[in-house]
Every structure is written in C-alpha cells, then in structure tokens.
C-alpha cells in the first residue's frame, strides 16, 4: 500500500508525508482534493491508512532507521529518504501524540453506547466501494465530565476495537 506513494513526485513527497503526520497527531490531514489527480479514491484510502499505521507502528515500537529501511525495501530511494526524514523530524511529536491518545483512552470510563450499521453510498466514487461502516456512539466519563464520542469504523477497525476491549476486560478481571 505504501508503494502507492511513488505515484507522487519525490519533490512533493515530504509535504504530503508531513500532512499525514499532522493527521495522525490530530490536526488537519491531507485532502483528496489536493491529490485527486495522483490517486483514485481507493488508492487514497489505502495509502492514508497504510502510512498512518506505518507511522504509528514505527514510532510506537521505537524502530531503528535500519528496521524502517528493511520494512520499506520496495520503496524507491527518493521516497524512502522522504519517509526517513519525516520520521526523524517528527518522531518525537508522533510519540507524544500517541502517548496523549493512550492516556486519554485509559483514563476514560464508558457510561453508555449505541451502534448502527450503514453502507457508505454518498457519491458515485464511494458507492462503488460498498464498504459497510459501523457508527458507534459512546458516552465517556472523563474527569467527572460526561462526553459524547462518535466513531465510524470499517470491518477491520471494528475487529481491532473488539480485540482491544477483550484484552482490557481480561486485565480488569485479573485485577479483581
């Protein structure tokens, strides 16, 4: 999936990668409108998901530069250098964002939930995907304040959430 990055000229790659990191850190991610001539909608979604996961994984696991290079062996030189430079420049910021997100999730208490399943069909490009999405609404108590939280998850993200919740449940049961 990250191989799709090579459709972008190497000179534009650093700007794009920094925008992806912005998205992972909770700021404005890159927009398809800016890169619609480069990737199709399906490619765009695969690339953003792949890069975001890659950045979270490498920073979360504190991968060395050599490990990153091995995992991106199929990527051409200019694009590989752009990824390495982005990780080097923004690694600490990514790590901090991941720690903050983990702390926010671990200090929250679920109060109530509601769910719906819908099919994303809002435009002709998206309708061809026919991707089922789960709309999950959570009421989370954090710091004594009840906050609504809405998530839209695809099948893979839902499975990851279920696995995480099952693991958390096992830890809670062991603590009792």
N, C-alpha and C positions, 0 to 999 in steps of 0.2 A: 504494500500500500504506500509506503514512504517513497518507493521508486517513482511514483507519480510526481514527486517534487521536481524531477528532471524535465518536466514539461515547461517549467518556469526558467527563464534565462538566469544563469548564475549571478548576474549583477543585481537582479531583483529578489533573489532568494533571501538575503539577510533581513530585508524589510519585512517580508512575508513571515519568516520564522519568528521574528520579534513580536509580530502581531499575534501569532499563535500562542506564544508565551504569555502575552497580555491576557488572552482569553483564559488560559489555564490559571492565571493569577486573579481572575475575577474582573478584569477590565474588558474593554471592547475588543473582541476577536476580529480577525479579518472577515470581510464581507464577500459573498459570492459575486455580487455586482461588480466588484473591483477586479475579479479574476475570472469572470464568466466566459471570456474568450479563450482561456487557457484550459479549463477543466469543465467537464459535464457535471451535472448536479450529483450524480452517483459518485463520480471520481472525487468531487469536492468533499462530500461527506466522508468517504473512505480516508482521504488524505488528512482532513482535520482530526478525525477520530484517531487515526494511526499516529500522527505527530503528537497529539495531546497525550495519548497513552505512553508513547515513547519518552516524552519529556518527564512525565510523572514517574515512570518506571526508573529511568536512569538516575534521576535526582533522588528519588526515594531509596534506591539501592546503593547510592553513592558509587556508581560505576566509574571506573577509571577511564581515561581517554582511550586507552588501548581496547578496553571492553566495548566502548561505544563504537570504535572503528571496526571491530570484528562484527558487531551487530548490524552495521551499515555497509558491509563489504560490497554490496551490489550498487551502491550509490557512486556516481561519478565524482571525480576529485574536487571540482569547484563547489558542488552541492554538499559534499561531505565536509569540506572545510567550513562552509557556512553554518552547518549544524553544530560542528565542534566549537566554532567561535561564539555562537549564540548560547550554547550550554555553558561555556566558560564565563561569558559576560553576565548571564542571567541566572546561573545555577543557584546562587545563594538566595536570590529573590524567589525563585521557584520553590526552594526548600522551605523558606519562611511561609509562603502561601500554603503549602501542603501541611505544614505544622499547624497553622492557624485554622485551616479547614478541619483537620483531625481534632483539634481541641474543641472547636465549636460543636462538632458532632458528638464527641464523647461527653460533653457537659450538658447536653440537651436531654430532656425526658419527653417521650412520646405520650401525649394525652389522648388523642383520638385520630382515626384515619378514615378515609373514604377512597374508593377507587372506581375507575371506569375504563373500559377498553374502547378505542375508536380506531378507525382507519384513516390515515392521513391522505386526503384527497383534495387539497386546497388549490392545486393548479395542475395543468396538463403534465408538467415535468414530474411533479411529486406524485401524481396519481399513477404514473407508470411504475413507481416503486412498490405500491401496495404494501406499505410497511405498517403492521399493527403497532400501536403505541398504547401504553398504559398511562393514564392520567391519575396520579396519586396525590391526594391532598392530605397533609399531615398537620395536626395541631401539636406543636412542640413547646414544652415549657422550658425556658432557658433563663436562668437568673430570676426565677419567680414570675416571669412575664410570659404569657401565652402568645406564641407567634405562629401564624399560619405559614405553611411551607407547601408549595406546589411543585411537583416533579412530573416530567413527561419522559417515560422510559421505553426503549425498544426491548425486544426479547432478551438480547444479550445483557443489557444494563439491568433488567429485572432479575435475571438469574444471578448476577453479581451481587445485587442488593439482598436477595434471599440468602445466598451463601454467607454474606457478611452478618446478616441478622441471626442466622443459625449459629454461627461461630460465637457471636456476642451472647446468645442465650446459653450456650454451653459454659462460657466463662462465668456468667451470673449464677448458674446452677452450681458450679464448683465452689463459688464463694460462699454459698449458703451453708 
